[in-house]
């Protein structure tokens, strides 16, 4: 197969520089300008959802899902920065792992996912 992974995530923003800084500061995502973001190897899900999904706000066409290695530590850091966190015990299972949701300053939904222990 010719495709070996996700090469980038591109989306529109009202203030691209401020949003790039927010992602880099609070989630460690991205680099300066067009500098690549080195990632750890792991599973990536490519999953279209029905247009009427209630997984994220209808007015937003997409939701990011970031794989994390220590959800509790990241959530503590986000709480310290006064970033609202949504948790639902029903999202977490031994088979799929643990989840939390936040929103960036432009209201884009972000799901944080800690895969199950191997």
N, C-alpha and C positions, 0 to 999 in steps of 0.2 A: 504494500500500500504506500502511496506517495506521501500522505500526511502523517507527520510524526507527533503532533501536539498542537496546542494553542500558541500562536505566535504573537498575539496581541488582542487587546480589548479596546475598541474604539467607540466613543460615544460623544454626543454633543454636550456642552456645558455652557452655562451663562458666563462663568468666570473660570476658564480652563486652568489658569495659573494657580488660583486660590484652591480649586478643587484638587489639583495635582498635589499641592502642598498638604492639604488635609489628609489625603490617602497616604502620603509618605509619612507624615507625622504620627497619625493615629493607628495605622495598620501596617506600616513598613512596606507599602506597595509602591512600586515604581521608582524611577531614578530621576535625576535632574534632566529636564528637557526630553530628548529622545534616548537617553541612556537606558539600556535594557534592565529589566528586573530579574535577577537570577532567582530561580525557584528550586525548591526541593522536588524530586521526582515523586510521583504518586498519582492516584486515580483522578481523572477529570471526567465529569459527566457532561455530555452534550445532549440536552433534553428540551425539545420544544414542548410547550404546554398549550392547552386549549385556550382560546381567546377569552373564555369566561372563567378562567382559573381565579381562585380566591387566595392563592399563595402570596400575592403581593398586590399593591394598589393598582386598580384597573387603568389609571391614567399614566402609569409607567409601563413602557413596553418590555422591560427586561428587569432581571434581578441578578446581581453578582453573587456568586457563592465562592468564598475563600476557604481553603483547607488550612487549618491551624493545628499546631502540635500541643498547645496548652490553653484550652478555652478559658479555664478559670483565671489564669494569669492575665490574658488579654482582656477579659471582661473587667477585672479589677482596674487595669490601666484605663480602659474606656470610661468606667464610672468616675475615676479620678479626674477625667477631662469633661465631666458632666455630659457625656453622650448617653442618650436614652437607649436602653437595652430591652428587647422583648424576649421573654423565655416562655416556653410551653413544654411541660414534662411529656406531653403526648408526642412531641416531635422526636424525642430521644428513645432509641432502642438499642439493645446490645448488637443487633445486626447492622444498623446503619450509623450508629455513633450519636454524638451530641450536637445540638444546634442552638444558635442564638441569632437574633436579627437586630440590625441597627439601620440607620439611614444617614446618608452623607448630607452635607449642608444644603444640597439642592433637592433633597427628598428622595433620592434614588435608594431603593432597598438593597441591603447587603445581608446575605446570610453567612454566618460564620459556622464552619463545620469541623468538628474534631472527629476523625474516623475512629471506628472501634479499635481497641487494642488488638494486636495480632497475637 
